[in-house]
């Protein structure tokens, strides 16, 4: 919330990047999505070892990114996240066996 207030108080306008600027920003966006996924897959803190909400959100963002900018790097990241997510159930310890 503080960041939003600072932006508002500074009068910084919100601007959607032009279509030609998007490829230059792709690497940074992919890195952030991957970091969010990793934190969901293996949480660095908290009472839970995983955060399904974060990994799910990263996958949602990856799908959205491909709709906006269908680049091979974005498709590859989404594929990697989907493979890892599909393995999550197999990685969880089984109870009662």
N, C-alpha and C positions, 0 to 999 in steps of 0.2 A: 504494500500500500504506500510506503514511503516513496518508492520510485515513481509511482504514478503521480503523487503529489508534487514531487520535484519537477517532473516533466511538465505538469500543468502550470506550476508556479513560474517556471522558466519560459513558458510560452512556446515550447518546442512543438511544431505541428507534426501530426501523424501523417506519414506519406507511404503509400504502397510503392515499392520499387517498380520501376518500369520492367517490361518483359525482357529487355536487353540487359538489364542489370542482374537479373536472377541467376544466370550461370556463375557470375563472379562471387555470389554469396552461397553457392551450393555447398562448398566444402565445410564452411562454418555451421551451416544448418545440419548437415549430415553428422558432424561431430557431436552436436548437442543432442540430437535424437538418439545417437548411439550411447551417449553418457546416461541419458534418462533410462534407456532400456537396461543398461548394465546395472544401474542402481535398483531397478525393479527386479532384475534376475538374481542379484546377490546384494542385498542391502548392506550399506556400510555402517549403519547404526539402527537402533531401535530394537524392539522386542521380537520382531519377525525376521527370519533370514531372507525372505523375499517380499517384494511389493508388487503384487499382480496389477494393481492400479497403475503403477508407473510403466511397467513393461507393456501393458495394454494401451496406454496412452502413446507410448513411443511407436507402437505398431500402427495406431490410428493416424499419427502424424506422418509416418512413412507412407502410408497409403494416400493421404492427402497430398503429400509432396509429389508423388508420382502422377497424380491427376494434373497438378500444376506444371510440373517439369519432368517429363518422362525420360530422364537421363539414366544411362546404364549404372552409374554409381548409386543412385537412389534405389533402383530396382534390386541391385545386389545387396544393399543394406537391408531392405525389406525382406528379401529372401533369407538372409542370415538370421534376422530376428524371428521370422516365422519358423524356421527350422529349430532354433533354440527353444522357442516357446512350445513347440510340439513335443519336445523332449522333457519338458518340465515335469509332467505327470510321471514319467518313467524314473526321474531322478529323486522323487520324493520317497522317503522310506515307507514301506508298507507296514500297517499295524495289524496285529492279530494273526500273523502268519508265523 
